[in-house]
Amino acid sequence: FDSLCGDAGKSVCWCGSPAVVEVGVTCAVGCAPPAVLFVFCHTAAVRLSLWLFFEKTSFGLIIRAGGRDPQIVRVLGVNVAQVWLVVFAIGTAIAGLAGLLAAPLQGVIPEMGGTILAEAFVVTVVGGMGSIGGAVLAGLLVGVVVSLTSLFAPELGQVSLFALLAIVRVVPPQGLFCRAGP
């Protein structure tokens, strides 16, 4: 990393890796830096919290019902606009947390979200709208497909992402893990 920054970069960015990143933690599938394990554990905690919130609380039930049929929820006396405001706030907080967790691993630049926008879109479509578990499994599937393709043909890494999207849209058009509609 020192060679990438050069002398000019040393006054702008910190060139070098912290000692905690240089040491690896051996687990069942290989060696991972503690920073990656930190991100993994926090992501798992956020995912579990979201699942508990959506599946086990009355507000989660209102959100799920409002996503299916907002008119019926409105008839029941719920202000759907305020519910969507809270949902937007939760999504914004999760996006901010994701940026905070990704910053030590990727670096912070104004365009850091743009690089994963295509992958996030494909994961959402492949996993099926409204399925948190499907999003997790689709994220793993997309990661494996892009990594394996990039390993054997680096120039086709991004192409495989959209090939997977096309295959999933043709075979089950609603996504692999979409919940049944009304």
Beta strands, then each sheet from edge to edge (+ up, - down):
strand 1: 25-27
strand 2: 30-32
sheet 1: 1+ 2-
end
